[in-house]
Every structure is written in structure tokens, then in C-alpha cells.
Amino acid sequence: MKVLLVYDITNDRVRTKIADFCLDYGLDRIQFSAFLGDLSRNRQEELMLRIEERLGKHNGKIQLYPICERDWRARLEIIQENADDS
């Protein structure tokens, strides 16, 4: 199932480690604090447990949203790459 994971974490070291966890689980970074990919329910729970352990007593907010196939197909997106930003 597709999932969207987003976070707001103030501690740089914790934030970097959690981003590494997301990449280790095969998620793709789509924004600085947002990752998207396919994870089974078991893998979702496993990832969230690892994140919770790493977050420890640091401030942070992590949200993982499952996205059903119907909603995924209905998404709207704009992707513009290699634009001249001058």
C-alpha cells in the first residue's frame, strides 16, 4: 500500500536519522520532510516503532498516511524540473 510519511522534528541529528530510516525502508523523499512509497501494514508499524524509539524524548511530530489505490489514482500533481529560476 502507498504511504505518505511527513514529520516535523527540531533536532538535526534525530531528523537525519529518521530520514535515513525512511530511505532504508524504500521510501522516496518527495520534500525535505516528506517521504512516499509502498509499505505493507507490518512494515508501516515496524518503521513507526523504529522512529518512535529514535525520537525518544525529543520534540517531534511524525504522521504516516496510508493511501488507497483509488485515492492514489485521483491525485493531482505538478512536477516541473530544470526550470530557469532566475
C-alpha positions as CSV (number, residue, x, y, z in Angstrom):
1,M,0.0,0.0,0.0
2,K,1.2,3.5,-0.8
3,V,2.1,5.6,2.3
4,L,2.9,9.2,2.8
5,L,5.2,9.9,5.8
6,V,5.7,13.5,7.0
7,Y,7.5,14.9,10.0
8,D,8.4,18.0,11.9
9,I,11.4,17.3,14.1
10,T,13.6,20.1,15.5
11,N,16.7,18.1,16.4
12,D,19.0,17.9,13.4
13,R,20.6,14.5,14.3
14,V,17.3,12.9,15.1
15,R,15.8,14.3,11.9
16,T,18.7,13.0,9.8
17,K,18.4,9.5,11.3
18,I,14.7,9.3,10.8
19,A,15.2,10.4,7.1
20,D,17.7,7.5,6.8
21,F,15.2,5.1,8.3
22,C,12.7,6.2,5.6
23,L,15.2,5.6,2.9
24,D,16.2,2.2,4.4
25,Y,12.5,1.2,4.1
26,G,12.5,2.1,0.4
27,L,10.6,5.4,0.7
28,D,11.4,8.2,-1.7
29,R,11.9,11.7,-0.4
30,I,9.4,14.0,-2.1
31,Q,10.0,17.1,0.0
32,F,12.5,17.9,2.8
33,S,10.3,16.3,5.4
34,A,8.0,14.1,3.3
35,F,8.5,10.5,2.0
36,L,6.4,8.4,-0.2
37,G,6.5,4.7,-1.1
38,D,4.9,1.2,-0.8
39,L,4.9,-0.5,2.6
40,S,2.9,-3.4,4.0
41,R,0.9,-2.7,7.2
42,N,3.6,-4.7,9.1
43,R,6.4,-2.6,7.6
44,Q,4.5,0.6,8.4
45,E,4.2,-0.4,12.1
46,E,7.8,-1.5,12.2
47,L,9.0,1.8,10.8
48,M,6.9,3.8,13.2
49,L,8.3,1.8,16.1
50,R,11.9,2.5,15.0
51,I,11.1,6.1,14.6
52,E,9.4,6.3,18.0
53,E,12.5,4.7,19.6
54,R,14.9,7.1,17.9
55,L,12.8,10.1,18.6
56,G,13.0,9.3,22.3
57,K,12.3,12.4,24.4
58,H,13.0,14.8,21.6
59,N,10.2,17.0,20.3
60,G,8.7,15.9,17.1
61,K,5.6,15.1,15.1
62,I,5.5,12.1,12.7
63,Q,2.5,11.2,10.7
64,L,2.1,8.2,8.3
65,Y,-0.9,8.2,6.0
66,P,-1.9,5.1,4.1
67,I,-3.2,5.9,0.6
68,C,-5.6,3.6,-1.1
69,E,-5.3,2.8,-4.8
70,R,-8.5,4.8,-5.6
71,D,-7.1,7.9,-3.9
72,W,-3.7,7.5,-5.4
73,R,-5.2,7.4,-8.9
74,A,-7.2,10.6,-8.1
75,R,-4.1,12.6,-7.0
76,L,-3.2,15.8,-8.7
77,E,0.4,16.8,-9.1
78,I,2.6,19.4,-10.8
79,I,6.2,18.5,-11.4
80,Q,8.5,21.0,-13.1
81,E,12.1,20.2,-13.3
82,N,15.1,22.0,-14.8
83,A,13.2,25.3,-14.8
84,D,15.1,28.5,-15.1
85,D,14.6,30.1,-11.6
86,S,16.3,33.4,-12.4
